[in-house]
Amino acid sequence: MSLDPTLARVTDRIRARSEKTRAEYLDRLAAAVAAGPARAHLTCGNQAHAYAAMEGDKPRLAEGRAPNIGIVTAYNDMLSAHRPFESYPERIRAAARRAGATAQVAGGVPAMCDGVTQGQPGMELSLFSRDVIALAAGVAMSHNCFDAALYLGVCDKIVPGLIIAAASFGHVPAVFVPAGPMESGIPNDEKARVRNAFAEGKASRAELMAAEMASYHGPGTCTFYGTANTNQMLMEIMGLHLPGASFVPPGSALRDALTEAAVTRAAEITALGNAFTPVGEILDEKAYVNGIVGLMATGGSTNLILHLPAMARASGILLELEDFDALSNAVPLMARVYPNGLADVNHFHAAGGLQFMIGELLDAGLLHADARTVAGEGLAPYRQEPKLVDGRLLWQDTSGATLNERILRPASDPFQASGGLRRLAGNLGQGVIKVSAVAPERHVIEAPARIFHDQTEVKEAFRRNEFTEDCIVVVRFQGPQANGMPELHSLTPVLSVLQDRGLRVALVTDGRMSGASGKVPAAIHVSPEAAAGGPLARLRDGDRVRLDAAAGLLTCLAPDFESRAPATADLSANGHGMGRELFEAFRRRVGPAATGAAVVV
């Protein structure tokens, strides 16, 4: 199948835009590759320090002929998705020995859980944790002892931060190793029902706690299709996971076999092997376009609209919001996974999952089939699913059919013709909206604005029963410079209740919404942000605002809007407590949301 013309055009546009920065990146990568395996340049003293605790592996390490694999882990046992990583290092070391290699934990990176910090001051550190993760992984890899790297991470900022670091060490081959989703808990719509009932005072805290604990109940990734699971899809469709690795549950024999196979493959793609594959060569414009296609086809998390441009810049690729918008219009929505439907990722995987979806997109010309991957043969192997046959890990062809059309549909008969993401632009700046879960009759909302400077103010107004008419809730001074751009997911029950009462409501913010947010229209990541004097700062209560997802417009209709002086806000409370004072330098340096809100790239 020939490449879809929109895909080809967007890829060419990205390539042309990135010509200078990508060439500079590849020049640096080539120079590092030409220097040869890193350990050859370490002194005996350097190496003795690195190998001192490696016991039986010391002889092979000192000899320098066996690949040494660095493990960068985001393990902690507070994140359910990362809990399984506790046992990975020993399994990886054993698998490396069987493959004629060695492996060491190069370092750990922080990994915070947005589910814990939602609506709390700690959420103001969340986006910046991506940059901290990149820096910490960079420190781990700076020992320069490794012929390949295994990156262990799953959740929201962790995978993007690890990608930024991997791109910075682009001459080192890398394989990303997932942990898999937890078993399904209570249905997601039941969890949402209890949350909404609690917001209205119709459910007790004990009932809410019981529902939440029944939903988040064991090791593995949360099962809704939020940022963590979108990350896993992304790593597979970009060719950084082994085929079929993303959604195999933790603790299973197949999960263990895939982890061990990742070690073997990492050893094979080093400069000491026969299939040298520097990760910086994988992370090109084709990989990022494939990633955006996957984001659209699955209705994935809006957080990746922030992360992908930051990730791409680390490898010399320049993405813009127009690229997302154009690809969204060309790529069909093939999956309905909560919050875009009632199914969870386990149901999606059982219905055929990524193997079916990738096959369909390849056949439709909607993926770069020749993109380089850790599997080494383009994307064709990613149509196959891993199986354990008589104890051996094999990849086999699938039936090529979806097993549940209510969850996963062919590209020729999708849930909707486009991916459901829209770029918005107008006199309020530019932002994005995800409409894949929004009813079509709510794609255009025109109503008076209610202005807030904090999500707590919105919830207090709700409790006072102030929302009795259609309105657009504007929560400004929530951008990266203002307070680190926290997610505003705790507003979802409030806005959902108002919508269920029959009001036409929407959210407009320079902040973020959770990857699990869905049915309420939300114009997010509005840039320039209010703290930088952006147009949102000129809005006043009662201004008529039009959010038009169909036309891609976000406008204030007040006749004197352009001539107003911007409002200011007292942001002093955002600068201290819960470690926020440590991130003042990040708030001063951070870039705009439109280019990824990045600090370190």
Residue pairs with C-beta under 8 A, 6 or more apart in sequence:
1 362
1 363
1 364
1 365
2 365
3 365
3 368
4 330
4 364
4 365
4 366
6 326
6 327
6 329
6 330
7 289
7 293
7 327
7 330
7 365
7 366
7 367
7 368
9 326
10 289
10 323
10 326
10 327
11 285
11 286
11 289
11 368
13 323
14 285
14 288
14 289
14 317
14 318
14 319
14 323
15 22
15 285
17 318
17 320
18 285
18 316
18 317
18 318
21 313
21 316
21 317
21 318
22 284
22 285
22 315
22 316
22 317
23 316
24 316
25 170
25 280
25 315
25 316
26 280
26 316
28 170
29 170
29 171
29 278
29 280
29 281
32 170
32 171
33 171
33 271
33 278
35 41
36 271
37 64
37 147
37 270
37 271
37 272
38 144
38 145
38 146
38 147
38 172
39 47
39 64
39 68
39 144
39 145
39 147
40 64
41 144
42 50
42 144
42 145
47 61
47 62
47 145
50 61
50 104
50 143
50 145
51 57
51 58
51 61
51 62
54 61
54 102
54 104
57 93
57 97
57 102
60 66
60 102
61 68
61 102
65 272
66 100
66 101
66 102
66 272
67 100
67 101
67 102
67 147
67 148
67 266
67 267
67 270
67 272
67 273
68 101
68 102
68 103
68 104
68 145
68 146
68 147
69 92
69 96
69 101
69 102
69 103
69 104
69 146
69 147
69 148
69 149
69 150
69 263
69 266
69 267
70 103
70 104
70 105
70 106
70 140
70 141
70 143
70 145
70 146
70 148
70 149
70 150
70 172
71 88
71 89
71 92
71 103
71 104
71 105
71 106
71 149
71 150
71 152
72 106
72 107
72 108
72 109
72 137
72 140
72 141
72 149
72 150
72 151
72 152
72 162
72 165
73 85
73 88
73 89
73 105
73 107
73 108
73 109
73 152
73 153
74 82
74 85
74 108
74 109
74 110
74 111
74 133
74 152
74 153
74 154
74 155
74 158
74 162
75 82
75 83
75 85
75 86
75 88
75 108
75 111
75 152
76 82
76 83
76 111
77 83
77 86
78 113
78 116
79 111
79 112
79 113
79 154
79 155
80 182
80 216
80 218
80 219
80 220
80 221
80 222
81 154
81 155
81 179
81 182
81 220
81 221
81 222
81 228
82 111
82 152
82 153
82 154
82 155
82 158
82 179
83 179
83 219
83 220
83 250
84 179
84 180
84 219
84 220
84 250
84 251
84 255
85 152
85 179
88 152
88 177
88 259
89 103
89 105
91 256
91 259
91 260
92 103
92 150
92 259
92 260
92 263
93 102
93 103
93 104
95 103
95 259
95 260
95 263
95 264
96 102
96 103
96 263
96 267
98 260
98 264
99 263
99 264
99 267
99 268
100 267
101 263
101 266
101 267
103 150
103 263
104 145
104 146
106 140
106 141
106 143
106 145
106 146
106 149
107 136
107 137
107 139
107 140
107 141
108 136
108 140
109 132
109 133
109 136
109 137
109 140
109 153
109 158
109 161
109 162
110 129
110 132
110 133
110 136
111 129
111 133
111 153
111 155
111 158
112 122
112 125
112 126
112 129
112 157
113 155
114 123
114 126
114 155
114 156
114 227
114 487
114 489
114 514
115 216
115 222
116 122
117 123
117 125
117 126
118 487
118 489
118 490
118 514
119 455
119 489
119 490
120 578
121 577
121 578
121 580
122 578
122 579
123 484
123 486
123 487
124 483
124 484
124 486
124 574
124 578
124 580
124 583
125 484
125 578
125 579
125 580
125 583
126 156
126 157
126 484
126 486
126 487
127 157
127 306
127 480
127 484
127 485
127 486
127 512
127 597
128 480
128 484
128 583
128 586
128 590
128 599
129 157
129 161
130 157
130 158
130 160
130 161
130 164
130 307
130 310
131 161
131 164
131 586
131 598
131 599
131 600
132 161
133 153
133 157
133 158
133 160
133 161
133 162
133 164
133 165
134 161
134 162
134 164
134 165
134 168
134 314
134 600
134 601
135 165
135 600
136 165
137 151
137 161
137 162
137 165
137 166
138 165
138 168
138 169
141 149
141 165
141 169
141 172
146 172
147 172
147 173
147 270
147 271
147 272
148 172
148 173
148 174
148 175
148 266
148 267
148 269
148 270
149 166
149 169
149 172
149 173
149 174
149 175
149 266
149 279
150 174
150 175
150 176
150 177
150 262
150 263
150 266
151 162
151 165
151 166
151 174
151 175
151 176
151 177
152 177
152 179
153 159
153 161
153 162
153 176
154 178
154 179
154 221
154 228
154 231
154 232
155 221
155 227
155 228
155 231
156 226
156 227
156 228
156 231
156 303
156 515
157 307
158 231
159 176
159 231
159 232
159 234
159 235
159 307
160 231
160 307
160 308
160 310
160 311
162 176
163 240
163 283
163 311
163 314
164 310
164 311
164 314
164 600
164 601
166 172
166 174
166 279
166 283
167 279
167 280
167 283
167 311
167 314
167 315
168 314
169 279
170 278
170 279
170 280
170 281
170 283
170 315
171 278
171 280
172 278
172 279
173 266
173 269
173 270
173 276
173 277
173 278
173 279
173 374
174 240
174 266
174 279
174 374
175 240
175 241
175 242
175 262
175 265
175 266
175 269
175 374
176 235
176 240
176 241
177 241
177 245
177 259
177 262
178 232
178 235
178 241
178 245
178 246
178 248
179 219
179 220
179 221
179 250
179 255
180 220
180 221
180 246
180 247
180 248
180 249
180 250
180 252
180 255
181 220
181 221
181 222
181 223
181 229
181 247
181 249
181 344
181 345
181 346
181 349
182 216
182 217
182 218
182 219
182 220
182 221
182 222
182 223
182 249
182 250
183 217
183 218
183 220
183 223
183 249
183 346
184 223
184 344
184 346
184 347
185 214
185 215
185 216
185 217
185 223
186 211
186 214
186 215
187 342
188 215
188 223
188 224
188 338
188 339
188 342
188 344
189 338
189 342
190 211
191 211
191 212
191 214
191 215
192 493
192 496
194 203
194 207
194 208
194 211
195 208
195 211
195 492
195 493
196 493
196 496
196 497
196 500
197 203
197 207
198 204
198 205
198 207
198 208
198 493
199 462
199 493
199 494
199 497
200 497
215 222
216 222
219 250
219 251
220 249
220 250
221 228
221 229
221 232
221 345
222 228
222 229
223 229
223 344
223 345
223 346
224 337
224 338
224 339
224 344
224 345
224 516
225 298
225 299
225 300
225 301
225 335
225 337
225 338
225 339
225 340
225 344
225 345
225 348
225 515
225 516
226 301
226 339
226 514
226 515
226 516
227 301
227 303
227 304
227 514
227 515
228 515
229 246
229 247
229 345
230 295
230 298
230 300
230 301
230 303
230 304
230 515
231 304
232 241
232 246
232 247
233 246
233 294
233 295
233 298
233 300
233 354
234 291
234 294
234 295
234 300
234 304
235 241
235 246
236 243
236 244
236 245
236 246
236 354
236 358
236 382
237 290
237 291
237 293
237 294
237 354
237 358
237 367
237 379
237 382
238 282
238 283
238 287
238 288
238 290
238 291
238 294
238 371
238 373
239 282
239 287
239 290
239 371
239 372
239 373
239 374
239 375
239 379
239 382
240 279
240 282
240 373
240 374
241 374
242 258
242 261
242 262
242 265
242 374
242 375
242 386
243 355
243 375
243 381
243 382
243 383
243 384
243 385
243 386
243 395
244 258
244 354
244 355
244 382
244 384
244 385
244 386
244 395
245 258
245 262
245 386
246 353
246 354
247 345
247 346
247 348
247 349
247 353
247 354
248 254
248 255
248 258
248 349
248 386
249 255
249 346
253 388
254 386
254 387
254 388
254 393
257 386
257 388
257 393
258 386
258 393
260 393
261 393
265 374
265 375
267 273
268 274
268 275
269 275
269 276
269 277
269 374
269 376
270 276
275 376
277 372
277 374
277 376
280 315
281 372
282 371
282 372
282 373
282 374
283 311
283 312
283 314
283 315
283 317
284 315
284 317
284 371
284 372
285 317
286 368
286 370
286 371
286 372
287 368
287 371
287 372
288 308
288 311
288 312
288 317
288 319
289 323
289 327
289 368
290 367
290 368
290 371
290 379
291 304
291 308
292 308
292 319
292 323
292 324
292 327
293 327
293 331
293 361
293 366
293 367
294 300
294 357
294 361
295 301
295 304
295 305
295 308
295 324
295 419
295 421
296 324
296 327
296 328
296 331
296 333
296 418
296 419
296 420
296 421
297 331
297 332
297 333
297 334
297 335
297 357
297 361
297 366
297 411
297 419
298 333
298 334
298 335
298 337
298 357
299 333
299 335
299 336
299 337
299 340
299 419
299 420
299 434
299 436
299 437
300 515
301 514
301 515
301 516
302 421
302 432
302 434
302 512
302 513
302 515
302 517
302 524
302 525
303 487
303 512
303 514
303 515
304 515
305 321
305 324
305 421
305 432
305 525
306 512
306 525
306 593
306 596
306 597
307 596
308 319
308 596
309 318
309 319
309 320
309 594
309 595
309 596
309 598
310 595
310 596
310 597
310 598
310 601
311 596
312 318
312 319
313 319
313 595
313 596
313 598
313 601
314 601
320 594
320 595
321 423
321 430
321 432
321 594
322 423
324 421
324 423
324 432
325 421
325 422
325 423
325 552
327 419
328 418
328 419
328 420
328 421
328 422
329 418
329 419
330 366
330 418
331 361
331 366
331 418
331 419
332 411
332 414
332 415
332 416
332 417
332 418
332 419
333 340
333 414
333 415
333 416
333 417
333 418
333 419
333 420
333 436
334 357
334 360
334 361
334 408
334 409
334 410
334 411
334 414
334 415
335 341
335 348
335 357
335 407
335 408
335 409
335 415
336 342
336 343
336 406
336 407
336 408
336 415
337 343
337 344
337 345
337 347
337 348
337 407
338 344
338 516
338 518
339 437
339 516
339 517
339 518
339 519
340 420
340 436
340 437
340 518
341 406
341 407
341 437
343 351
343 404
343 406
343 407
347 404
347 407
348 407
348 408
350 403
350 404
351 402
351 403
351 404
351 407
351 408
352 398
352 399
352 401
352 402
352 403
352 404
352 408
353 385
353 408
354 382
355 382
355 383
355 384
355 385
355 398
356 398
356 400
356 401
356 402
356 408
357 408
358 367
358 379
358 382
358 383
359 383
359 398
359 400
360 410
360 411
360 412
361 367
361 411
362 369
362 379
362 380
362 383
363 411
364 411
364 412
366 411
367 379
368 379
369 378
369 379
369 380
370 378
370 379
371 378
371 379
372 378
373 379
373 381
373 382
375 381
375 382
381 395
383 397
383 398
384 395
384 396
384 397
384 398
385 395
385 396
385 398
386 393
386 394
386 395
387 393
387 394
387 395
387 396
388 394
402 408
402 409
402 410
409 415
416 436
419 436
420 434
420 435
420 436
420 437
421 432
421 433
421 434
421 435
421 436
422 432
422 433
422 435
422 549
422 552
423 430
423 431
423 432
423 552
424 430
424 431
424 432
424 433
424 523
424 526
424 547
424 548
424 549
424 552
424 553
424 554
425 552
425 553
425 554
426 553
426 554
426 555
426 556
427 535
427 555
427 556
427 561
427 562
428 508
428 526
428 535
428 536
428 539
428 545
428 554
428 555
428 556
429 510
429 526
429 527
429 528
429 534
429 535
429 536
429 554
430 526
430 527
430 554
430 594
431 508
431 510
431 523
431 524
431 525
431 526
431 527
431 554
431 593
432 523
432 524
432 525
433 521
433 522
433 523
433 524
433 547
433 549
434 517
434 518
434 522
435 443
435 521
435 549
436 518
437 518
437 519
438 518
438 519
438 520
438 521
438 549
439 519
442 499
442 504
442 506
442 520
442 521
443 521
443 548
443 549
443 550
444 546
444 547
444 548
444 549
444 550
444 551
445 470
445 472
445 504
445 505
445 506
445 521
445 546
445 547
446 544
446 545
446 546
446 547
446 548
446 557
447 469
447 470
447 471
447 472
447 504
447 505
447 506
447 544
447 545
448 469
448 470
448 471
448 472
448 541
448 542
448 543
448 544
448 545
449 471
449 472
449 473
449 474
449 508
449 539
449 540
449 541
449 542
449 543
449 544
449 545
449 556
450 461
450 467
450 471
450 472
450 473
450 474
450 541
451 474
451 476
451 539
451 540
451 541
452 458
452 461
452 473
452 474
452 475
452 476
453 475
453 476
453 477
453 569
454 475
455 475
455 478
455 488
455 490
455 491
458 473
458 475
458 491
458 494
459 490
459 491
459 494
461 467
462 494
462 497
462 498
467 498
467 503
467 505
468 503
469 503
470 503
470 504
470 505
471 503
471 505
472 505
472 506
472 507
472 508
472 545
472 547
473 491
473 495
473 505
473 506
473 507
473 508
474 507
474 508
474 509
474 536
474 539
474 545
475 488
475 491
475 507
475 508
475 509
475 511
476 509
476 510
476 529
476 530
476 536
476 537
476 539
476 569
477 483
477 510
477 529
477 530
477 531
477 537
477 569
477 571
478 485
478 486
478 488
478 509
478 510
478 511
478 512
478 529
478 530
479 485
479 510
479 511
479 526
479 527
479 529
479 530
479 531
479 532
479 534
479 593
479 597
480 529
480 587
480 590
480 591
480 592
480 593
480 597
481 529
481 531
481 532
481 587
481 588
481 590
482 510
482 529
482 530
482 531
482 569
482 571
482 574
482 587
483 571
483 574
483 587
484 574
484 580
484 583
484 586
484 587
485 510
485 511
485 512
485 593
485 597
486 511
486 512
487 511
487 512
487 513
487 514
488 507
488 509
488 511
488 512
488 513
488 514
489 513
489 514
489 516
489 517
491 507
491 513
492 513
492 514
492 516
492 517
492 520
495 505
495 507
495 520
496 519
496 520
498 505
499 505
499 519
499 520
505 520
505 521
506 520
506 521
506 522
506 523
506 547
507 513
507 520
507 521
507 522
507 523
507 524
508 522
508 523
508 526
508 536
508 545
508 547
508 554
509 522
509 523
509 524
509 526
510 525
510 526
510 527
510 529
510 530
510 531
510 534
510 536
510 593
511 524
511 525
512 524
512 525
513 522
513 524
521 547
521 549
523 547
523 554
525 593
525 594
526 534
526 536
526 554
526 593
527 534
527 592
527 593
527 594
528 534
528 535
528 592
529 536
529 592
529 593
530 536
530 537
530 566
530 567
530 569
531 537
531 569
531 571
532 592
533 566
534 566
535 556
535 561
537 566
537 567
537 568
538 556
538 561
538 562
538 564
538 565
538 566
538 567
539 545
539 556
539 561
539 567
540 558
540 564
543 556
543 557
543 558
543 561
544 556
544 557
544 558
545 554
545 555
545 556
545 557
546 553
546 554
546 555
546 557
547 553
547 554
548 554
548 555
574 580
575 581
575 584
575 587
586 599
589 599
590 597
590 598
590 599
591 597
591 598
591 599
